Amino acid sequence: MGRRSIVYAVVFGSLTLSAIADSTPAGQPMRAIVDANSVLVKAGVVEVAEYRYGDVPFKPYVKRLFTPNGRDVLLDAPHDHLHHHALMFAVGADAVNFWEEMPAAGRQKHVRFAELAEELPHVGWMERLDWLDPSGERLLAEQRAIVVARPVQPQVTMLMWESRLSVPTGKGSVTLTGAHYFGLGMRFIRAMDAEGQFRNTDDNPGTVFRGEERLVRSNWCAYTAAVDGDDVTVAMFGHPSNPRHPTTWFTMTEPFAYLSATLGLHEEPLKLVEGNRLDLRYAVVLWDRRAQTDEIDETYRQWASMSAIASNP
């Protein structure tokens, strides 16, 4: 891909965002600018998201994600948990820990991007990654697709994340494991700690796992908290096609706020066999207000009806 700026757009499979948005505001085209270490998504001159893939210690991740009014909701590598990288995806594979960042931890290595088209109302990219154990052995291959959109109606920021995991040729099988919070997890900014409220489509309080930590199964989970005196809502969606649907959500508000879409691997490991693949589809949606449960439901249904980003075999 090189060190030059490249613009990408969503052309994966038959993806369409028409159910959610017709376009971004006039004069505000979406574009993704790629440099040696990051992908910066902008609407006109306004920053929408930043994805870090280079100069990262252990894994590529979404470093920043902004609401329509320009509030970044993500916290990267706080001093209390340096391995919390904003919005990141990690599990254990054959007893190798890809979540924590220790000398014996696994590493997700960026291999390449696919170069696509230019300046559409939503932008995205496909990424190839290798999951390596501490010795450098390839345990998993991942095809990751990310799309960022700023629809007009509803006025939200939406990030779609798809991961397709497969076992390298000759490996035979890999068993996915992990703690009760392993999965697609997001750490919120300090202003959103402690005082926020989690919700889900079933109004289910979930079960206490330990301390302030809860686990709950539902189509989606949303967190609303005040930032500079104004409410912000962040919802995470899990697609019905995902294994072990509905998603098991990990939530906590104290001593800090965290939300993770998990596979329940702490209760039941998942064996992935060579020749098969594991497809995971998620979305993160941001509002600059307290979004109502019914509108989160409707946004979820519209997103769930769309084709996969990476629909090719």
C-alpha positions in Angstrom: 0.0 0.0 0.0 2.9 2.3 0.6 3.2 5.6 2.4 1.2 7.7 0.0 -2.4 8.9 0.7 -5.0 6.6 -0.8 -8.8 7.0 -0.9 -11.0 3.9 -0.4 -14.7 3.3 -0.7 -17.1 0.5 0.0 -17.5 -1.9 -2.9 -17.5 -5.2 -1.0 -20.0 -7.7 -2.2 -23.5 -6.2 -2.5 -23.3 -3.8 0.5 -25.8 -1.0 0.4 -26.5 1.6 3.1 -29.7 2.9 1.4 -31.8 1.5 4.1 -30.1 3.8 6.6 -28.8 6.8 4.6 -29.0 8.3 1.1 -25.8 10.4 1.4 -23.7 12.5 3.6 -24.6 16.2 3.8 -23.9 18.1 0.5 -20.3 19.1 0.1 -19.1 16.7 2.8 -17.9 13.6 0.9 -16.5 10.7 3.0 -12.9 9.7 2.3 -10.3 7.5 4.0 -6.7 8.8 3.9 -4.1 6.2 4.4 -0.6 6.8 5.7 2.2 4.5 6.9 0.4 3.8 10.2 -3.2 4.8 10.1 -6.4 5.2 8.2 -8.1 8.6 8.8 -11.7 8.9 7.9 -13.0 12.4 7.2 -16.3 13.9 6.1 -15.1 17.0 4.3 -12.5 18.5 6.7 -14.1 16.9 9.8 -12.5 13.8 11.3 -14.9 10.9 11.8 -12.6 7.9 12.8 -9.0 6.8 13.0 -7.8 3.2 12.5 -4.3 2.3 13.6 -2.6 -0.6 11.8 1.1 0.3 11.9 3.4 1.2 14.8 1.1 -0.7 17.1 2.5 -3.1 19.8 0.2 -6.1 19.3 -2.9 -5.4 17.3 -4.6 -3.0 14.8 -7.6 -1.2 16.3 -10.0 1.8 16.0 -8.2 4.6 18.0 -10.8 7.3 17.6 -14.5 7.4 16.7 -16.5 10.7 16.7 -20.2 11.4 17.2 -21.8 13.6 14.5 -21.1 16.6 16.7 -17.4 15.8 17.0 -17.1 14.0 20.4 -14.5 11.2 20.4 -15.9 8.4 22.7 -12.9 6.1 22.8 -10.0 5.9 25.2 -6.7 4.4 24.0 -4.1 2.7 26.3 -5.1 4.3 29.7 -2.5 4.0 32.5 -4.7 1.5 34.4 -4.9 -0.9 31.4 -2.4 -0.2 28.7 -3.7 -3.0 26.6 -7.2 -1.4 26.3 -6.9 0.0 22.8 -10.1 2.0 22.3 -12.1 -0.4 20.0 -10.3 -3.6 19.5 -11.0 -7.3 18.7 -9.1 -10.1 20.4 -9.6 -13.6 21.8 -7.4 -16.5 22.8 -6.3 -19.0 20.2 -4.8 -22.4 21.3 -4.0 -21.0 24.7 -2.2 -17.9 23.2 -3.6 -14.7 24.7 -4.2 -12.0 22.1 -6.0 -9.7 24.5 -3.5 -8.8 27.1 -0.1 -7.4 26.0 2.7 -9.3 27.7 5.9 -10.9 26.4 4.1 -14.2 25.9 1.0 -12.6 24.2 0.0 -13.2 20.6 0.2 -10.5 17.9 -2.1 -9.6 15.1 0.1 -8.6 12.2 -1.2 -6.4 9.4 -0.4 -7.9 6.1 -2.0 -5.6 3.5 -5.1 -3.6 2.5 -7.1 -3.9 -0.7 -7.1 -0.6 -2.7 -10.7 0.4 -3.8 -12.5 3.4 -5.1 -13.0 7.1 -4.2 -15.2 9.4 -2.2 -18.5 7.8 -1.7 -21.1 8.6 1.1 -19.5 5.8 3.1 -16.0 4.5 3.0 -14.3 1.3 4.0 -11.4 -1.0 3.6 -10.5 -4.7 3.6 -7.5 -5.8 5.6 -5.6 -9.1 5.8 -4.0 -10.0 9.1 -2.1 -12.9 10.5 -2.5 -14.0 14.2 1.0 -15.0 15.3 2.0 -16.8 18.5 5.1 -15.5 20.4 7.4 -17.6 18.3 5.9 -16.2 15.0 3.9 -19.3 14.1 0.7 -18.4 12.2 -2.3 -19.6 14.2 -5.1 -17.8 12.4 -5.7 -15.8 9.2 -8.2 -12.9 9.4 -9.9 -11.0 6.7 -11.2 -7.8 8.4 -13.6 -5.3 6.7 -14.5 -1.9 8.2 -17.0 0.6 6.9 -17.6 4.1 8.4 -20.8 6.0 7.5 -22.3 9.4 8.5 -26.0 9.1 7.4 -28.3 12.1 7.4 -31.3 10.1 8.7 -30.8 9.0 11.4 -28.1 11.5 12.3 -25.5 9.1 13.6 -22.0 7.8 13.1 -21.9 4.1 12.2 -18.9 1.9 12.1 -19.4 -1.7 10.8 -16.8 -4.3 11.7 -16.6 -7.8 10.1 -13.9 -10.4 10.9 -13.6 -13.6 9.0 -11.2 -16.1 10.8 -9.8 -19.2 9.2 -7.2 -21.8 10.1 -4.0 -21.8 7.9 -3.3 -24.7 5.6 -1.7 -27.6 7.5 -2.7 -26.3 10.9 -5.7 -28.7 11.2 -7.7 -26.8 13.9 -7.5 -23.9 16.4 -9.5 -23.6 19.6 -10.7 -20.2 20.5 -10.8 -19.4 24.2 -10.8 -16.4 26.5 -12.0 -14.6 29.6 -15.6 -13.5 29.9 -14.8 -10.1 28.3 -12.8 -11.3 25.3 -14.2 -10.2 21.9 -14.9 -6.9 20.2 -14.4 -4.5 23.2 -14.5 -0.7 23.6 -13.1 1.5 26.4 -14.9 4.8 26.9 -13.4 8.2 27.6 -13.1 9.1 31.3 -16.1 11.5 31.2 -18.3 8.4 30.5 -17.1 6.3 33.5 -19.3 5.4 36.4 -22.4 7.6 35.8 -23.7 6.0 32.6 -26.5 3.5 31.9 -26.4 0.3 29.9 -29.6 -0.8 28.0 -30.5 -3.6 25.7 -33.5 -4.5 23.5 -34.9 -7.0 26.0 -34.5 -4.6 29.0 -32.6 -7.4 30.7 -30.3 -6.4 33.6 -28.2 -9.5 33.0 -26.3 -11.5 35.6 -23.5 -10.3 37.9 -20.3 -12.0 37.0 -18.1 -10.3 39.6 -18.2 -6.9 41.2 -19.8 -4.4 38.8 -19.3 -6.7 35.8 -22.4 -8.1 34.1 -23.2 -10.5 31.3 -26.4 -10.2 29.3 -27.6 -11.8 26.0 -29.4 -9.6 23.5 -29.4 -8.3 19.9 -27.7 -5.1 21.0 -26.4 -3.2 24.0 -26.2 0.5 24.4 -24.5 2.9 26.8 -25.7 6.4 27.5 -23.6 8.9 29.5 -23.1 12.6 29.8 -20.1 14.3 28.0 -19.7 18.0 28.8 -23.2 18.1 30.1 -24.8 16.5 27.0 -25.9 12.9 26.7 -24.1 10.6 24.2 -25.4 7.1 23.3 -23.1 4.4 22.0 -24.8 1.2 20.8 -23.1 -2.0 19.7 -24.9 -4.5 17.4 -24.4 -8.2 17.0 -25.6 -9.8 13.8 -28.1 -12.7 13.9 -25.8 -14.7 11.7 -23.0 -14.7 14.3 -22.4 -17.9 16.1 -24.0 -18.2 19.6 -26.5 -15.4 18.7 -27.8 -13.4 20.5 -24.6 -11.8 21.6 -23.3 -12.2 25.1 -22.5 -8.6 26.2 -20.0 -7.8 28.9 -20.7 -4.5 30.6 -19.2 -2.5 33.5 -19.3 1.1 34.7 -17.0 1.1 37.7 -14.1 1.8 38.1 -14.4 2.5 34.4 -16.9 1.9 31.7 -16.4 -0.9 29.2 -18.6 -2.8 26.7 -17.6 -5.9 24.8 -19.4 -8.3 22.4 -18.2 -11.7 23.4 -18.7 -15.3 22.2 -19.0 -16.8 25.7 -15.7 -18.5 25.4 -15.1 -18.6 29.1 -18.0 -21.1 29.3 -17.6 -22.9 26.0 -14.4 -22.7 23.8 -15.0 -22.7 20.1 -13.1 -25.1 17.8 -12.4 -23.8 14.3 -11.4 -26.5 11.8 -9.2 -26.0 8.7 -11.5 -25.6 5.7 -14.2 -23.8 7.7 -14.4 -20.2 8.6 -15.8 -18.1 11.4 -17.7 -15.0 10.2 -18.5 -12.2 12.8 -20.5 -9.1 12.0 -20.8 -6.2 14.4 -21.7 -2.5 14.2 -21.1 0.5 16.5 -23.5 3.5 16.3 -23.2 6.9 18.0 -25.8 9.5 18.8 -25.3 13.0 20.3 -28.2 12.4 22.6 -30.0 9.8 24.6 -31.3 7.6 21.8 -34.7 5.9 22.5 -34.9 2.2 22.7 -37.3 1.9 19.7 -35.0 3.9 17.4 -32.0 1.8 18.4 -34.2 -1.3 17.6 -35.1 0.2 14.2 -31.5 1.0 13.4 -30.5 -2.5 14.4 -33.1 -4.1 12.2 -32.1 -2.0 9.2 -28.4 -2.8 9.7 -29.1 -6.5 10.2 -31.0 -6.6 6.9 -28.0 -5.5 4.9 -25.6 -7.8 3.0 -22.3 -8.6 4.5 -19.4 -6.4 3.6 -17.2 -9.3 2.7 -19.7 -11.5 0.9 -17.1 -13.2 -1.3 -15.9 -16.7 -0.4 
